[in-house]
Amino acid sequence: MRLFIELYLDEDVSVLLSELLKGRGFKSSTTRDSGMLGKSDSEQLDYAISQKCVFLTHNRVDFENLHNEYLKSGKEHYGIIIARRVNEHSMLKCLLKILNRVTADEMKNKLKYI
């Protein structure tokens, strides 16, 4: 059973958010940290899966499609959060509502919006 959510941030999400999350005790990594800059959306999601991380992005359309493709094909992921473009502190506040109330197991194969 996995309780704590670990996040992997898409390259369109501010790296400052990752540092803010770490400062609050959460595990977070970015595409830059992982050497994944410039990779395709499916490669990014596959990497997040390999790391057992929830994927955070601003890219709504592409990741809604990937989520649906995964469900149809029986593939699993550890969750996708699609965030509006707001400043890092506002996004952190919204994320903390999820991170403090939902377990990693509960996020599996879920698509959430903040």
Phi and psi in degrees as a GROMACS rama.xvg file:
@    title "Ramachandran Plot"
@    xaxis  label "Phi"
@    yaxis  label "Psi"
@TYPE xy
-108.593  121.258  ARG-2
-93.9979  -49.4786  LEU-3
-92.4901  130.357  PHE-4
-77.036  132.248  ILE-5
-109.453  138.068  GLU-6
-109.2  144.296  LEU-7
-121.454  120.326  TYR-8
-96.1397  128.084  LEU-9
-61.1475  160.498  ASP-10
-67.9977  -13.7056  GLU-11
-87.784  -0.616986  ASP-12
-100.284  136.657  VAL-13
-57.5799  133.337  SER-14
-66.9199  -22.4849  VAL-15
-59.8226  -35.5579  LEU-16
-59.8691  -39.7924  LEU-17
-60.5221  -42.7863  SER-18
-66.9329  -38.5337  GLU-19
-63.3843  -40.3543  LEU-20
-64.1348  -45.3571  LEU-21
-60.6699  -38.0413  LYS-22
-64.269  -18.6528  GLY-23
-103.561  11.8488  ARG-24
90.7687  8.55869  GLY-25
-98.2637  149.216  PHE-26
-84.9041  131.623  LYS-27
-151.454  140.38  SER-28
-137.746  162.92  SER-29
-121.498  166.163  THR-30
-60.8543  -35.6893  THR-31
-63.8871  -46.7525  ARG-32
-57.707  -35.3794  ASP-33
-94.45  1.7639  SER-34
68.8461  29.3713  GLY-35
-109.579  10.2612  MET-36
-55.7203  135.148  LEU-37
83.8964  -2.73239  GLY-38
-75.8633  158.765  LYS-39
-68.4805  163.147  SER-40
-58.3958  -43.1328  ASP-41
-66.7274  -36.2725  SER-42
-65.4082  -38.5628  GLU-43
-63.8868  -46.1882  GLN-44
-65.4597  -40.9101  LEU-45
-61.3392  -38.5593  ASP-46
-64.6804  -45.3198  TYR-47
-57.5071  -40.6883  ALA-48
-63.7845  -43.1509  ILE-49
-62.3562  -26.5993  SER-50
-96.5704  -0.252037  GLN-51
58.9853  43.4278  LYS-52
-112.04  150.04  CYS-53
-77.4563  136.16  VAL-54
-95.2183  129.285  PHE-55
-113.535  128.125  LEU-56
-148.117  165.371  THR-57
-101.649  -7.23277  HIS-58
-84.6833  81.407  ASN-59
-62.0001  -55.4065  ARG-60
-61.5036  -50.0594  VAL-61
-64.1424  -39.1992  ASP-62
-82.2156  -24.0158  PHE-63
-63.9663  -43.3175  GLU-64
-63.8644  -45.2848  ASN-65
-62.0565  -42.7905  LEU-66
-57.2792  -48.2629  HIS-67
-64.4733  -39.6301  ASN-68
-61.7057  -43.3145  GLU-69
-61.891  -45.557  TYR-70
-63.3199  -43.6926  LEU-71
-63.5787  -36.1884  LYS-72
-89.6152  -1.5159  SER-73
81.9201  7.07595  GLY-74
-80.4317  151.314  LYS-75
-112.983  152.577  GLU-76
-136.075  171.69  HIS-77
-96.0931  11.3452  TYR-78
115.11  149.384  GLY-79
-132.439  131.135  ILE-80
-115.87  125.557  ILE-81
-106.518  121.788  ILE-82
-111.214  142.271  ALA-83
-66.6894  157.445  ARG-84
-83.4374  101.714  ARG-85
-134.142  174.217  VAL-86
-66.5069  161.543  ASN-87
-60.0137  -37.4486  GLU-88
-70.7044  -36.5852  HIS-89
-66.7151  -40.7064  SER-90
-66.352  -40.5129  MET-91
-58.9361  -44.306  LEU-92
-58.7349  -44.1721  LYS-93
-66.8944  -42.0167  CYS-94
-63.6392  -40.4962  LEU-95
-61.9662  -29.4964  LEU-96
-62.3447  -37.3054  LYS-97
-76.9241  -50.3724  ILE-98
-61.7657  -29.6232  LEU-99
-90.1319  -4.87294  ASN-100
-124.744  -15.8738  ARG-101
-122.171  136.693  VAL-102
-85.5182  165.038  THR-103
-59.8264  -40.4124  ALA-104
-62.9189  -37.3382  ASP-105
-70.454  -22.3112  GLU-106
-83.3147  -16.3079  MET-107
-55.2969  126.817  LYS-108
63.833  17.5513  ASN-109
-99.1852  152.465  LYS-110
-121.328  119.434  LEU-111
-123.177  154.668  LYS-112
-121.625  137.21  TYR-113
